[in-house]
C-alpha cells in the first residue's frame, strides 16, 4: 500500500462531500497511519474558539 493511494481514497471521499470522520479513520487504519494529535492542537482550539469533531 502506498501513501499516494491513501490520498486518492481521501480525495474520493472529499469529492462526495464532507467526509465522515469514521470513514477517514478506517482508511487511515487500513494504510496503518497513526492518529496523532499535535501538541499545538489544544492551543488552536482555544485561541479560535473551535469545537473539535466528536471523534477527535
C-alpha positions in Angstrom: 0.0 0.0 0.0 1.3 3.4 -0.9 0.6 6.7 0.9 -0.4 8.0 -2.6 -3.3 5.6 -2.6 -4.4 6.8 0.8 -4.6 10.3 -0.6 -6.6 9.1 -3.7 -9.1 7.4 -1.4 -9.3 10.5 0.7 -9.8 12.7 -2.4 -12.7 10.4 -3.5 -14.4 10.9 -0.1 -14.0 14.7 -0.4 -15.5 14.7 -3.9 -18.6 13.1 -2.4 -19.0 16.0 0.1 -17.7 16.4 3.6 -16.2 13.1 4.6 -17.4 11.1 7.6 -14.5 11.2 10.2 -15.2 7.5 10.9 -14.6 6.7 7.2 -11.4 8.7 7.2 -10.2 6.9 10.3 -11.0 3.5 8.7 -9.0 4.4 5.6 -6.1 5.6 7.7 -6.1 2.4 9.7 -6.1 0.3 6.5 -2.9 2.1 5.5 -1.5 1.8 9.0 -1.3 5.5 9.5 -1.2 6.5 13.2 -3.6 9.1 14.5 -1.6 11.8 16.1 -2.6 15.0 17.9 0.0 17.8 17.5 0.9 19.4 20.7 -0.3 22.8 19.4 -3.9 21.5 18.7 -5.4 22.4 22.1 -4.0 26.0 21.7 -5.6 26.4 18.2 -8.9 25.2 19.5 -8.8 27.6 22.5 -7.4 30.5 20.6 -10.1 30.4 17.9 -13.0 29.1 20.0 -13.2 25.9 17.9 -15.0 22.7 18.8 -13.3 19.5 17.6 -15.3 16.8 15.8 -16.8 14.3 18.2 -14.2 11.6 17.4 -11.2 13.9 17.9 
